[in-house]
Amino acid sequence: MINISTLFSLHEGEDNKEKTLESVKKNIDFKGANIWILACAIIVASIGLNVNSTAVIIGAMLISPLMGPIVGAGFALGIYDFSLLKKSLKNLLNATLVSLLFSTVYFYLSPFKDVQSELLARTSPNIYDILIAFFGGLVGVIAVTRTEKGNPIPGVAIATALMPPLCTAGYGIATLQWTFFLGAFYLYCINCVFIGISTFLIVKYLKYPAKQEVNKEQQRKVKIIITLLITVMILPSSYLAYTLYEKQQFRKNVDLFIEKEFTSKGYTMIYKKTDFNPKTKMLELAFLSKRFNTSEKNHLKQKMNENQYLKGTNLIIKQDSTDRFNALKGDILNQIKNGENEMNTRDLKIIHLEKELAKYKQDNIKFLKETRILFPEVSSLSISEQKLAVKNDSLIDVTSVIYDSEPEISKKDKEKFKNWLNQRLAVKNVILFRKQD
């Protein structure tokens, strides 16, 4: 027959108490390498939250040394070592401030300040976070007191998640979003308190010897402090958990209501918006073609009020009159027509430009033939209208003539060529350029 007390006993495989306590004390200090590791872990976690990378966040949690002073505080309470408690809390405060500083600076300097899902997940703690912190802390402290530490501690670091809430709190400070800061910092406090309480309970269960004799009055004060901390953490988180449950039920029943009253009847829904607030719940819908009259709307509202989770929800169905619908259709048709007119205008411009280009080609060929009668040495010719920029920031119209000749036209003939071009083109601004120049 299995002995239950032996089966669940934590004394088997337990490490030497003095050795365990010494190890706990070593992990409390935050200076030198520990501060560097913490600062780097905070930056890594902040980047992970910034880019919404779960893998990066997990990596930061694994390298974080924040568990040390929290476990130290739990041990200090368990053995009534108030100097160790003071030291643990002081180091935890220093680590918290350093973490907030580095995360705030990172998010202040980061150009990407969009709220990601990983950030949002750390802003609304509830009773489930308390359970995770408590049972995660139990696993952690049990592993600390074993001869064979095994590999639960990395898992505890991931499950209890001390780093991400601190980084999210830093994000709230950097962006002046105080609801983010308060929600995330509250989650961080929950983790710290319940990891410490679970540590305290295991230390008492394993009967670690008290460092100093304490009277019943001191023991009572310790119990009162622990009870107050538990109450302060549990009450708000329980309310938040209940709110979360109500919100989930609201969304679930909204989907069932839509399926039963609209989708199953063949109505095509094109828009849905829900807003859950215990005092002002709202469901806003719009449909492709179905239009509801006042009687049908009242019937739908009555159906919603019969549902426990939808009762009091403000149902809004977006729909315009038929005339407005036709007007909207007319606007769409007019836009299409205007678009066609714009396309026709562009087509005409393209045709005009193509004609102008063909004309220039014909004119150049014509002028080359005439030019070669007077100046046979000219072998090619191009004429174009140009805008010449001058130093007083103005533009002058000029007629540019590019030619090629073999041999080169003499200076006297070039002047005659220029005068003839001015006369032939009916301009006074011809500028000659030889292609080989």
Backbone torsions as a table, in degrees:
resi	resn	phi	psi	omega
1	MET	NA	136.3	-176.4
2	ILE	-75.5	131.8	176.0
3	ASN	-87.3	111.4	-175.3
4	ILE	-62.0	-42.6	-177.9
5	SER	-63.2	-35.8	177.4
6	THR	-72.9	-37.9	-178.2
7	LEU	-60.7	-40.5	-176.5
8	PHE	-100.4	10.7	-178.4
9	SER	-71.8	139.7	178.0
10	LEU	-101.3	1.9	-177.5
11	HIS	-78.9	-27.3	178.4
12	GLU	-72.0	128.0	-178.8
13	GLY	82.1	7.6	-178.9
14	GLU	-74.8	138.9	178.7
15	ASP	-79.7	165.5	177.4
16	ASN	-58.5	131.6	-174.1
17	LYS	-62.7	-43.2	-179.8
18	GLU	-64.0	-40.9	179.3
19	LYS	-64.5	-42.7	179.1
20	THR	-63.3	-44.8	-179.4
21	LEU	-63.1	-38.7	178.3
22	GLU	-64.0	-41.2	178.3
23	SER	-64.1	-40.4	178.5
24	VAL	-62.7	-43.4	-179.4
25	LYS	-62.8	-36.3	-179.7
26	LYS	-65.5	-32.8	-177.1
27	ASN	-83.7	-0.7	-178.6
28	ILE	-78.6	-40.7	-172.3
29	ASP	-62.9	138.6	174.4
30	PHE	-121.4	91.5	175.6
31	LYS	-158.5	160.7	178.9
32	GLY	60.6	-122.1	-174.5
33	ALA	-61.4	-38.8	-179.1
34	ASN	-60.7	-40.0	178.8
35	ILE	-66.3	-41.2	178.3
36	TRP	-62.9	-44.7	179.7
37	ILE	-61.8	-44.1	179.9
38	LEU	-61.7	-45.8	-179.0
39	ALA	-62.0	-43.2	179.4
40	CYS	-66.3	-41.0	178.9
41	ALA	-62.4	-38.9	178.6
42	ILE	-63.6	-44.1	179.4
43	ILE	-63.4	-44.0	179.7
44	VAL	-61.3	-45.8	179.7
45	ALA	-63.7	-38.7	179.2
46	SER	-64.6	-41.0	177.0
47	ILE	-63.5	-42.9	178.6
48	GLY	-58.9	-43.2	177.2
49	LEU	-67.2	-37.6	-178.6
50	ASN	-64.4	-40.7	-178.5
51	VAL	-99.6	4.8	176.5
52	ASN	61.7	41.8	-179.1
53	SER	-105.2	110.1	179.6
54	THR	-64.0	-39.4	-178.3
55	ALA	-62.0	-42.0	179.8
56	VAL	-66.2	-40.7	179.6
57	ILE	-63.1	-43.0	178.3
58	ILE	-62.0	-41.7	177.5
59	GLY	-59.1	-41.6	179.5
60	ALA	-65.1	-38.2	179.8
61	MET	-65.8	-34.3	-179.0
62	LEU	-68.4	-32.6	-177.2
63	ILE	-94.9	-2.3	-178.3
64	SER	-73.5	134.7	178.1
65	PRO	-98.0	20.4	-173.7
66	LEU	-68.7	-23.3	-177.2
67	MET	-64.5	-27.3	-173.8
68	GLY	-53.5	-60.9	-177.4
69	PRO	-66.9	-26.3	178.6
70	ILE	-69.5	-47.2	176.4
71	VAL	-63.3	-37.7	177.9
72	GLY	-61.0	-40.3	178.3
73	ALA	-65.5	-39.7	177.8
74	GLY	-63.6	-42.6	177.1
75	PHE	-63.9	-41.6	-178.4
76	ALA	-61.5	-41.4	177.4
77	LEU	-65.9	-39.8	-177.4
78	GLY	-65.6	-32.5	-177.6
79	ILE	-108.9	8.6	178.2
80	TYR	56.9	40.7	176.4
81	ASP	-99.3	91.1	-172.0
82	PHE	-74.0	-24.7	174.8
83	SER	-69.7	-38.4	176.0
84	LEU	-67.4	-37.6	177.4
85	LEU	-62.4	-44.7	179.9
86	LYS	-62.0	-43.7	179.9
87	LYS	-64.3	-42.1	-179.4
88	SER	-63.4	-46.5	-179.0
89	LEU	-65.7	-37.0	178.2
90	LYS	-64.3	-44.6	179.0
91	ASN	-67.9	-35.9	177.1
92	LEU	-65.0	-40.8	177.7
93	LEU	-63.0	-44.4	178.8
94	ASN	-61.0	-44.2	-179.9
95	ALA	-64.2	-38.9	179.7
96	THR	-65.1	-44.9	-179.3
97	LEU	-65.3	-42.1	177.8
98	VAL	-62.0	-42.4	-179.8
99	SER	-63.6	-45.1	178.8
100	LEU	-62.9	-39.7	-179.5
101	LEU	-62.4	-51.0	-176.6
102	PHE	-66.9	-40.8	-180.0
103	SER	-68.6	-37.8	178.5
104	THR	-64.2	-46.2	179.3
105	VAL	-61.7	-42.6	-179.7
106	TYR	-60.6	-50.5	-176.4
107	PHE	-70.1	-27.1	176.5
108	TYR	-68.4	-39.2	-178.8
109	LEU	-83.0	-24.5	-177.0
110	SER	-66.7	132.5	177.8
111	PRO	-74.6	-14.4	-177.9
112	PHE	-102.0	108.3	-176.8
113	LYS	-121.2	17.6	177.6
114	ASP	-68.6	144.3	179.6
115	VAL	-79.1	118.3	179.5
116	GLN	-99.4	165.4	-177.2
117	SER	-62.4	-34.9	179.3
118	GLU	-65.7	-33.4	175.6
119	LEU	-69.9	-47.5	-178.4
120	LEU	-60.1	-32.7	-177.5
121	ALA	-65.6	-16.4	-178.4
122	ARG	-103.7	14.6	-174.6
123	THR	-110.7	-6.7	-178.0
124	SER	-133.3	75.2	-179.5
125	PRO	-69.1	153.9	177.9
126	ASN	-147.3	-171.0	-174.4
127	ILE	-60.9	-28.4	-179.7
128	TYR	-67.4	-33.3	176.4
129	ASP	-65.9	-33.9	176.3
130	ILE	-64.7	-44.9	179.5
131	LEU	-62.7	-41.3	178.7
132	ILE	-62.6	-45.6	-179.0
133	ALA	-64.6	-41.6	-176.7
134	PHE	-67.0	-52.7	-176.7
135	PHE	-73.1	-32.2	173.6
136	GLY	-63.9	-40.9	176.9
137	GLY	-63.9	-38.4	176.6
138	LEU	-58.6	-47.1	179.4
139	VAL	-61.0	-43.2	-177.6
140	GLY	-62.1	-47.5	-176.8
141	VAL	-73.0	-33.0	174.9
142	ILE	-61.6	-41.8	179.0
143	ALA	-64.7	-37.6	-179.9
144	VAL	-63.5	-34.0	-176.0
145	THR	-88.0	3.8	-178.8
146	ARG	-90.3	153.8	172.5
147	THR	-67.6	-46.8	174.3
148	GLU	-97.6	108.0	-174.0
149	LYS	-66.2	-30.4	-179.1
150	GLY	67.3	-157.3	-178.1
151	ASN	-123.2	28.1	176.9
152	PRO	-73.8	-27.9	-172.1
153	ILE	-59.8	-44.4	175.6
154	PRO	-58.5	-38.1	178.2
155	GLY	-64.9	-37.7	177.9
156	VAL	-64.5	-42.3	179.0
157	ALA	-59.2	-38.2	179.7
158	ILE	-73.4	-45.7	-174.8
159	ALA	-66.2	-44.7	-176.1
160	THR	-77.6	-23.9	168.9
161	ALA	50.5	70.9	177.4
162	LEU	-81.8	-33.2	-174.8
163	MET	-70.3	-52.1	-175.4
164	PRO	-56.0	-41.7	177.6
165	PRO	-62.1	-39.0	178.8
166	LEU	-64.0	-41.3	178.5
167	CYS	-66.1	-39.2	177.8
168	THR	-65.3	-38.2	175.5
169	ALA	-61.8	-41.2	175.7
170	GLY	-62.2	-38.1	175.8
171	TYR	-61.1	-42.1	179.3
172	GLY	-62.3	-40.0	177.7
173	ILE	-67.2	-46.2	-176.5
174	ALA	-62.5	-35.3	-177.4
175	THR	-102.2	4.6	179.6
176	LEU	58.4	35.9	174.9
177	GLN	-105.1	91.7	-169.1
178	TRP	-72.4	-24.6	175.4
179	THR	-65.3	-36.4	175.7
180	PHE	-64.2	-45.5	-178.9
181	PHE	-61.9	-48.4	-177.0
182	LEU	-65.2	-44.4	-179.9
183	GLY	-63.1	-45.7	-178.1
184	ALA	-69.0	-41.1	-179.2
185	PHE	-69.2	-33.1	174.9
186	TYR	-63.4	-41.8	176.8
187	LEU	-62.4	-40.6	178.0
188	TYR	-62.5	-42.1	178.8
189	CYS	-64.4	-40.6	177.0
190	ILE	-56.9	-48.2	-179.3
191	ASN	-61.1	-45.7	-179.3
192	CYS	-61.8	-48.0	-175.5
193	VAL	-64.2	-46.4	-173.4
194	PHE	-81.0	-23.1	169.4
195	ILE	-67.4	-42.2	177.7
196	GLY	-63.7	-41.1	-179.7
197	ILE	-67.0	-42.4	178.1
198	SER	-63.1	-37.1	176.5
199	THR	-63.2	-44.9	178.7
200	PHE	-57.2	-44.8	-178.0
201	LEU	-65.6	-41.5	179.5
202	ILE	-67.4	-38.8	178.7
203	VAL	-62.4	-41.6	178.1
204	LYS	-67.8	-39.6	-179.5
205	TYR	-64.7	-40.4	-179.6
206	LEU	-80.6	-2.1	174.3
207	LYS	59.1	50.8	172.9
208	TYR	-66.2	135.8	-176.9
209	PRO	-68.5	140.9	178.6
210	ALA	-69.2	141.9	-179.7
211	LYS	-70.3	-36.0	-179.7
212	GLN	-139.1	152.1	178.8
213	GLU	-70.2	130.6	178.7
214	VAL	-123.7	141.7	179.2
215	ASN	-80.4	173.3	-176.7
216	LYS	-64.5	-29.9	179.5
217	GLU	-65.9	-42.1	178.3
218	GLN	-66.3	-41.1	177.0
219	GLN	-61.8	-39.6	179.5
220	ARG	-64.1	-39.3	179.3
221	LYS	-64.4	-40.8	177.8
222	VAL	-61.3	-44.3	179.9
223	LYS	-64.5	-38.5	178.8
224	ILE	-64.3	-43.3	179.6
225	ILE	-61.5	-45.0	179.8
226	ILE	-63.5	-42.5	179.2
227	THR	-62.5	-41.8	178.9
228	LEU	-63.6	-43.4	179.1
229	LEU	-61.5	-43.5	179.2
230	ILE	-61.5	-43.8	-179.0
231	THR	-64.1	-45.4	-178.9
232	VAL	-62.2	-34.7	-179.1
233	MET	-82.5	-36.9	-173.9
234	ILE	-76.0	-42.7	-173.4
235	LEU	-60.2	-53.7	178.9
236	PRO	-63.4	-38.9	-177.9
237	SER	-69.3	-32.3	176.5
238	SER	-65.7	-41.1	177.1
239	TYR	-62.8	-42.6	179.2
240	LEU	-65.2	-36.8	177.5
241	ALA	-65.7	-41.3	178.3
242	TYR	-63.7	-40.6	177.7
243	THR	-62.8	-41.4	177.8
244	LEU	-62.0	-42.8	178.3
245	TYR	-61.5	-45.4	179.5
246	GLU	-61.8	-40.5	179.7
247	LYS	-64.9	-42.9	178.4
248	GLN	-63.6	-41.5	178.3
249	GLN	-66.0	-37.8	178.0
250	PHE	-61.3	-48.4	-179.8
251	ARG	-63.6	-41.8	179.5
252	LYS	-61.6	-46.5	-178.7
253	ASN	-71.6	-29.5	173.3
254	VAL	-62.0	-45.8	179.5
255	ASP	-62.7	-41.1	178.3
256	LEU	-65.5	-39.6	179.5
257	PHE	-64.3	-43.8	179.3
258	ILE	-64.3	-41.7	179.4
259	GLU	-62.6	-43.9	-175.9
260	LYS	-73.9	-43.9	-171.5
261	GLU	-91.3	-19.7	-174.1
262	PHE	-126.5	-60.0	-173.3
263	THR	-60.8	-45.2	-178.1
264	SER	-65.7	-19.1	179.8
265	LYS	-95.8	4.8	175.0
266	GLY	85.7	11.9	178.2
267	TYR	-81.9	127.9	-179.5
268	THR	-87.9	114.5	179.8
269	MET	-90.4	129.3	-178.2
270	ILE	-111.0	-5.4	-177.0
271	TYR	-156.8	136.1	175.5
272	LYS	-144.9	133.4	177.3
273	LYS	-140.9	129.1	178.4
274	THR	-121.5	148.9	177.0
275	ASP	-139.2	112.1	-179.0
276	PHE	-97.5	117.8	172.1
277	ASN	-145.4	126.0	-176.1
278	PRO	-49.6	-27.6	-178.2
279	LYS	-97.7	-29.3	-176.3
280	THR	-135.1	72.0	176.8
281	LYS	-77.3	141.9	-174.9
282	MET	-143.6	139.9	173.8
283	LEU	-130.3	119.2	-178.2
284	GLU	-117.6	129.0	-175.0
285	LEU	-133.8	156.8	171.3
286	ALA	-145.0	146.4	-174.9
287	PHE	-124.4	156.3	-175.8
288	LEU	-67.5	-49.6	-174.9
289	SER	-132.3	-27.9	-177.7
290	LYS	-67.8	132.9	178.7
291	ARG	-120.6	134.4	-175.9
292	PHE	-106.3	132.7	175.4
293	ASN	-87.2	177.8	-175.3
294	THR	-61.5	-40.7	-179.1
295	SER	-62.8	-43.4	179.7
296	GLU	-65.7	-39.1	178.2
297	LYS	-63.2	-43.9	179.2
298	ASN	-62.9	-37.7	178.3
299	HIS	-64.0	-41.7	179.1
300	LEU	-64.9	-40.3	179.1
301	LYS	-65.1	-37.7	177.2
302	GLN	-63.5	-41.4	178.0
303	LYS	-61.2	-40.9	179.7
304	MET	-66.1	-39.1	-178.7
305	ASN	-69.3	-18.2	176.7
306	GLU	-77.9	-14.6	179.6
307	ASN	-92.0	130.3	-176.9
308	GLN	-56.5	-39.8	-174.0
309	TYR	-91.2	-14.2	179.7
310	LEU	-104.9	-3.4	-178.3
311	LYS	-59.5	130.6	179.9
312	GLY	84.8	2.5	179.3
313	THR	-74.4	132.6	178.4
314	ASN	-82.1	111.7	-179.9
315	LEU	-91.7	122.1	178.5
316	ILE	-120.9	122.1	176.6
317	ILE	-112.1	113.4	-179.0
318	LYS	-78.2	119.9	175.8
319	GLN	-158.6	138.7	177.9
320	ASP	-98.1	169.0	175.9
321	SER	-72.9	164.9	179.8
322	THR	-61.8	-39.6	179.7
323	ASP	-61.5	-42.2	179.6
324	ARG	-64.6	-37.7	179.1
325	PHE	-63.3	-44.1	178.6
326	ASN	-65.2	-37.1	178.2
327	ALA	-64.0	-40.7	178.0
328	LEU	-62.6	-41.0	178.2
329	LYS	-62.7	-40.6	178.3
330	GLY	-63.3	-39.2	178.1
331	ASP	-61.4	-41.7	179.4
332	ILE	-62.5	-44.1	179.2
333	LEU	-63.5	-39.3	178.4
334	ASN	-64.2	-38.7	177.9
335	GLN	-63.6	-40.0	178.1
336	ILE	-63.3	-43.6	-179.5
337	LYS	-63.2	-44.5	178.2
338	ASN	-61.6	-38.0	177.9
339	GLY	-63.1	-39.2	177.7
340	GLU	-65.6	-40.0	178.5
341	ASN	-62.8	-41.4	178.2
342	GLU	-62.8	-39.0	178.4
343	MET	-65.0	-40.6	178.6
344	ASN	-63.2	-40.6	179.2
345	THR	-62.7	-42.9	178.5
346	ARG	-63.7	-39.6	178.7
347	ASP	-61.2	-41.5	-179.9
348	LEU	-64.7	-40.2	178.6
349	LYS	-63.8	-40.7	179.0
350	ILE	-62.7	-44.0	179.0
351	ILE	-61.4	-43.0	180.0
352	HIS	-61.7	-43.3	179.5
353	LEU	-65.3	-37.5	177.5
354	GLU	-63.7	-38.7	177.9
355	LYS	-66.5	-41.3	178.4
356	GLU	-61.9	-41.3	179.4
357	LEU	-63.8	-42.0	177.9
358	ALA	-63.7	-38.9	179.3
359	LYS	-63.0	-43.7	178.2
360	TYR	-60.6	-39.8	178.9
361	LYS	-61.9	-45.3	-179.5
362	GLN	-65.3	-41.6	-179.3
363	ASP	-63.6	-40.8	-179.9
364	ASN	-63.4	-41.7	178.3
365	ILE	-64.8	-42.3	179.9
366	LYS	-62.9	-45.8	-178.8
367	PHE	-68.2	-32.6	178.1
368	LEU	-63.8	-41.4	179.1
369	LYS	-63.5	-44.3	179.8
370	GLU	-65.6	-40.1	-177.7
371	THR	-64.3	-41.1	-176.7
372	ARG	-66.5	-21.8	175.4
373	ILE	-66.9	-41.7	-178.0
374	LEU	-87.9	-34.5	-177.4
375	PHE	-131.2	82.7	-174.4
376	PRO	-60.4	-23.0	-178.1
377	GLU	-72.0	-15.5	178.9
378	VAL	-73.5	124.8	-176.6
379	SER	-107.7	-21.3	177.3
380	SER	-149.8	157.4	-173.4
381	LEU	-154.6	139.6	175.2
382	SER	-141.2	130.5	-178.7
383	ILE	-120.8	132.4	178.5
384	SER	-151.7	151.4	176.5
385	GLU	-87.1	132.9	-176.3
386	GLN	-132.0	160.6	172.8
387	LYS	-109.5	118.5	-177.5
388	LEU	-101.6	119.5	179.0
389	ALA	-83.7	133.1	179.3
390	VAL	-116.2	171.9	-168.7
391	LYS	-66.7	-21.0	177.9
392	ASN	-88.7	25.1	176.0
393	ASP	61.2	33.6	176.6
394	SER	-121.9	166.4	-178.4
395	LEU	-116.2	140.0	179.3
396	ILE	-120.2	134.5	176.2
397	ASP	-75.6	128.3	177.6
398	VAL	-135.1	156.2	174.7
399	THR	-107.6	113.9	-176.4
400	SER	-92.9	127.5	178.3
401	VAL	-121.8	116.8	177.7
402	ILE	-107.7	126.2	-177.9
403	TYR	-134.4	166.3	174.4
404	ASP	-132.8	141.6	-178.0
405	SER	-148.3	152.6	177.9
406	GLU	-146.4	109.2	0.3
407	PRO	-77.6	178.6	178.9
408	GLU	-63.4	143.1	177.1
409	ILE	-70.3	140.4	179.3
410	SER	-67.2	162.8	-178.0
411	LYS	-61.1	-38.9	179.9
412	LYS	-67.4	-44.1	179.5
413	ASP	-68.8	-31.6	179.0
414	LYS	-64.3	-37.6	178.1
415	GLU	-66.7	-39.2	176.8
416	LYS	-64.5	-41.7	179.4
417	PHE	-58.7	-43.5	-178.8
418	LYS	-66.9	-44.9	179.9
419	ASN	-63.1	-39.2	179.9
420	TRP	-64.9	-41.3	179.1
421	LEU	-63.7	-41.0	177.5
422	ASN	-60.7	-41.8	-179.6
423	GLN	-69.5	-42.9	-175.6
424	ARG	-71.1	-37.2	-178.6
425	LEU	-90.0	-3.4	179.9
426	ALA	60.1	43.8	177.7
427	VAL	-133.1	175.9	178.3
428	LYS	-133.1	20.7	-171.8
429	ASN	-131.4	28.2	-178.6
430	VAL	-68.7	133.0	173.0
431	ILE	-120.6	127.0	-176.8
432	LEU	-94.7	138.4	174.2
433	PHE	-134.7	126.6	175.0
434	ARG	-88.0	134.3	-174.9
435	LYS	-57.8	-34.3	-176.8
436	GLN	-84.6	-6.0	-178.7
437	ASP	-71.1	NA	NA
